[in-house]
Amino acid sequence: MHKKDPSTTAQARRNIVVNPPGPASRDLASRLAVIECPEVTCLEDDFPIFWERARGVCVEDVDGNTYLDLTAAFAVAGVGHCHPRVVNAIVRQAPKLIHGMGDVHPTGLKVALAERLTALAPGDLGLPIFSSSGAEAVESARKTCAVATGRQGLVAFTGAYHGLTYGALEATDRDHFRAQFAGQWAGQVHRVPYPYCYRCPLERRSPDCRWACLEPVRALLEDPPDGHDRPGGVLIEPVQGRGGTIVPPPEYLERLRHLCDRFDVLLVFDEVFTGFGRTGAWFAADRFGVVPDVMAVGKSLGGGMPISACLGRPGAMRSWGRSTGEAVHTSTFLGHPLACAAALATLDVLEEERLPARAKTLGETLLRRLEVLQATYPGTVGDVRGVGLMAGLELVEDPVTREPASTLASALVKAGLREGLILLQEGPRGNVIGITPPLVIGSAELEDAITIIGALLDRLAPSPGP
């Protein structure tokens, strides 16, 4: 049984044997360029690397370079890459049954996972609808709002990322994703500002900016646009991930909960990114003390296997009615046996290794170290923020104008590869460095990573001056 405290493991070995991307990565990139839709993978002379294997917090590319992964592969590898418990669960299950008929002839694994999620979820959330991706879980949540309330509209937020399938994409923000498809929707999503304190014009003038943040939501729920009924749901990431690791101000989510209750609207949390320990609690809902009506989860649930779920309060989920043999909403891989087995093992690891609590403690250390970088480079690091092992470093070109420094962020990500770090740009302006390592990262490894980021800033950023 794997019970070793991750903080006591040996420091990850960053080992660059050939300047990345090496010849094997470049060869694969040239081959991919002629056989994949060109819009999918960004292929440049100095990016990307091609992964070969991974374990814990380390990734090895096809050229033999070893990296410290500060992304957890889009926060999927919460328990670490190829955790032995997860691997063993897959190995045990694969010879028995790889695929079943999840909504016709289910498996016991689906039952066990549904029971486990219901026991872990905040409040009375349960009765899951399983699927394969986070976007699908959001689709399920959006449909649940319509079925439960009889109202099609949805409130979503600026900077939101809920996935790129059609229903989720309408709620996702950013013209880059939406522009080519905007004419295909019925206009049922109403956008309001997410509480982005660093870029809020009221932060120095409002005596209580928390109320100001909620005013657009209140106004929309109280007086919907002409021709529209009151929305059936409010969909929000309790902490925005790809939007730039935006943490709402204290009490915001609690007050949003009260607004939804007041206007009889379902509150939906998209916890695809934040769920399963990322924020220092099992769910961000637990961390902020707010129980939504519906919650979408995914990413790290499967320990690397594709599985997601939409959970809800009994009244919302039972509003779907009972299946009479042809489910209104389902998918081919619903309750996939291999993914369910991996998910059950992942939940065991999270619980037995106490990774949510560990993420809380390490996250506090991470923020303190990032604040030191902010103080060291006040003209370049505009803001640092985060909760648990989910942090963002916002880079700016000027501390007064706060003009985004997306070029610097890109350079830092690429320079990080050459130093053995895997980083990602986040935010609609591409100027936020997201830091979401596997929850099993050791304290020495985390310190090593922040030291490297500081050295890269020293090399790439303008001189901080006297």
Secondary structure as UniProt FT lines:
FT   HELIX           6..8
FT   HELIX           23..35
FT   TURN            38..40
FT   TURN            45..46
FT   STRAND          51..56
FT   STRAND          58..61
FT   TURN            62..63
FT   STRAND          66..69
FT   HELIX           72..75
FT   TURN            78..79
FT   HELIX           84..93
FT   TURN            94..96
FT   TURN            102..104
FT   HELIX           108..120
FT   TURN            123..124
FT   STRAND          126..131
FT   HELIX           134..149
FT   STRAND          154..157
FT   TURN            158..159
FT   HELIX           166..171
FT   HELIX           175..178
FT   HELIX           179..184
FT   STRAND          189..192
FT   HELIX           197..199
FT   TURN            201..205
FT   TURN            207..208
FT   HELIX           209..222
FT   TURN            226..227
FT   STRAND          233..236
FT   TURN            242..244
FT   TURN            250..251
FT   HELIX           252..262
FT   TURN            263..264
FT   STRAND          266..271
FT   TURN            272..279
FT   HELIX           284..288
FT   STRAND          294..297
FT   HELIX           299..302
FT   TURN            303..304
FT   STRAND          308..312
FT   HELIX           314..318
FT   TURN            319..320
FT   TURN            332..335
FT   HELIX           337..352
FT   TURN            353..354
FT   HELIX           355..376
FT   TURN            378..380
FT   STRAND          381..386
FT   STRAND          391..396
FT   TURN            399..401
FT   HELIX           406..418
FT   TURN            419..420
FT   STRAND          421..422
FT   STRAND          424..426
FT   TURN            428..429
FT   STRAND          432..435
FT   TURN            439..440
FT   HELIX           443..460
//
